[in-house]
């Protein structure tokens, strides 16, 4: 690569030691050349300790219950990313890249792993599934999202969702993907529809603070512009939670008469 773009390993200024665990998990589809993965141009010395790569024939892996191109997740990809879905389906190989780490004061683990993912796309990779953010990318889409000078914004590493509450005047804003930083996802319930953008920006800001190492405690108050009395953090969830596959920090927007 004549003009390499290095992945940064940013510091986490709010980090304090914890028992939280970082989890990375990706599927890379392609027809890979049997050569050393060229990760050095991306600032990576290779996969960090704690990560592993397992290679499978696509035709064999698709019989696995957790195969990401079938079931509800496969239907989502087929509808939302048809070009990437077709490329992944036709690819003869699948590399499963995954690992766990202790909580870290910087994101060198992410830099090194993403450097390897970029290198895999240079030697035959055609699509990447990031199940933690429910996303399937073609090689070009993935490069466009993450190969950015000075590093992709934190927003690109997470997913922010908006769902309807039972009260149709209210919505639920929540994230996915914070396991990449060893942090709970953010959940904001009971948001008035007209406050959706405000709550979405708040959700993003809180997730970005966590990515930089911040922690929330159960019962912690949070001051929010426009909300008298602020919000209160409630901790919950777990890796088997169907909405997050992660722990979460939950907040409840006050009722209309409390705003």
Residue pairs with C-beta under 8 A, 6 or more apart in sequence:
1 38
1 41
1 122
4 41
4 42
4 43
5 42
5 147
5 148
5 149
6 42
6 43
6 111
7 42
7 43
7 44
7 110
7 111
7 114
7 115
7 118
7 146
7 151
8 43
8 107
8 111
8 150
8 151
9 43
9 106
9 107
9 108
9 110
9 111
10 106
10 107
10 151
10 212
11 105
11 106
12 104
12 105
12 106
12 107
12 211
12 212
12 213
13 212
13 213
14 209
14 212
14 213
14 214
14 215
15 103
15 104
15 105
15 212
15 213
16 213
16 215
17 103
18 103
18 182
18 215
19 103
20 103
20 182
20 183
21 100
21 101
21 102
21 103
21 182
22 100
22 101
22 102
22 103
22 104
22 109
22 179
22 180
22 181
22 182
23 98
23 99
23 100
23 132
23 179
23 180
23 182
24 51
24 97
24 98
24 99
24 100
24 101
24 109
24 110
24 113
24 180
25 96
25 97
25 98
25 130
25 131
25 132
26 96
26 97
26 98
26 113
26 117
26 128
26 129
26 130
26 131
27 68
27 94
27 95
27 96
27 97
27 128
27 129
27 131
28 94
28 95
28 97
28 117
28 120
28 121
28 125
28 127
28 128
29 58
29 87
29 88
29 91
29 93
29 94
29 125
29 126
29 127
29 128
29 129
30 91
30 93
30 95
30 120
30 121
30 124
30 125
30 126
30 127
31 91
31 92
31 93
31 124
31 126
32 55
32 93
32 95
32 120
32 123
32 124
32 125
33 123
33 124
35 123
37 46
37 116
37 119
37 120
37 123
38 119
38 122
38 123
39 45
39 46
39 112
39 115
39 116
39 118
39 119
40 115
41 119
42 114
42 115
42 118
42 119
42 147
43 111
43 115
44 111
44 112
44 113
44 114
44 115
44 116
44 119
45 112
46 112
46 116
47 53
47 97
47 99
47 112
47 113
47 116
48 99
48 101
48 108
48 109
48 112
48 113
50 99
50 100
50 101
50 109
51 97
51 98
51 99
51 109
51 113
52 97
52 98
52 99
53 95
53 96
53 97
54 95
54 96
55 93
55 94
55 95
55 96
56 93
56 94
56 95
56 96
57 92
57 93
57 94
58 89
58 91
58 92
58 93
58 94
59 92
61 67
61 94
61 96
62 69
62 70
67 74
68 74
68 77
68 129
68 131
68 136
69 77
69 85
69 88
69 89
69 129
73 131
73 134
74 85
76 134
77 84
77 85
77 88
77 129
77 136
78 85
80 136
81 135
81 136
81 137
81 138
81 141
83 138
84 127
84 136
84 137
84 138
84 141
85 127
85 136
87 126
87 127
87 138
88 126
88 127
88 129
88 136
91 126
91 127
93 124
95 120
95 125
97 113
97 116
97 117
99 113
101 109
101 182
103 182
104 182
105 213
107 181
110 157
110 180
114 146
117 125
117 128
117 142
118 143
118 146
118 147
121 128
121 139
121 142
121 143
125 139
126 138
126 139
127 136
127 137
127 138
127 139
128 136
128 137
128 139
128 142
129 135
129 136
129 137
130 136
130 137
130 177
132 176
132 177
132 179
132 180
132 245
133 157
133 158
133 159
133 176
133 177
134 159
134 176
135 159
137 145
145 152
145 156
146 152
146 156
148 156
154 207
154 208
154 211
154 212
155 204
155 208
157 177
157 180
157 181
157 211
158 175
158 176
158 177
158 178
158 180
158 204
158 207
158 211
159 175
159 176
159 177
160 173
160 174
160 175
160 200
160 203
160 204
160 207
161 173
161 174
161 175
161 176
162 171
162 172
162 173
162 196
162 200
163 171
163 172
163 174
164 170
164 171
164 172
165 171
165 172
165 189
165 190
167 190
169 192
169 193
170 189
170 190
170 191
170 192
170 193
170 253
171 191
171 192
171 193
171 196
171 199
172 187
172 188
172 189
172 190
172 191
173 187
173 188
173 191
173 196
173 199
173 200
173 203
174 185
174 186
174 187
174 188
174 203
174 243
174 244
174 248
175 185
175 186
175 187
175 203
175 207
176 185
176 244
176 245
176 246
177 185
178 184
178 185
178 186
178 207
178 210
178 211
178 246
179 245
179 246
181 210
181 211
183 207
183 210
183 211
183 214
183 215
184 210
184 216
184 235
184 237
184 246
184 247
184 248
184 249
185 207
185 237
185 244
185 246
185 247
185 248
185 249
186 203
186 206
186 207
186 210
186 248
186 249
186 251
187 244
187 248
187 249
187 250
187 251
188 199
188 202
188 203
188 231
188 250
188 251
188 252
188 253
189 250
189 251
189 252
189 253
190 252
190 253
190 254
190 255
191 199
191 253
192 253
192 256
192 259
195 253
198 226
199 253
202 224
206 216
206 249
210 216
216 233
216 235
216 249
217 233
217 235
218 233
218 234
218 235
219 232
219 233
219 234
220 232
220 233
221 230
221 231
221 232
221 233
222 230
222 231
222 232
222 233
222 251
223 230
224 230
224 231
226 259
227 253
227 254
227 259
228 254
228 258
228 259
229 254
229 258
231 251
231 252
231 253
232 251
232 252
233 249
233 250
233 251
234 249
234 250
234 251
234 252
235 247
235 248
235 249
235 250
236 247
236 248
236 250
237 244
237 246
237 247
237 248
238 246
238 247
239 245
239 246
239 247
241 247
241 248
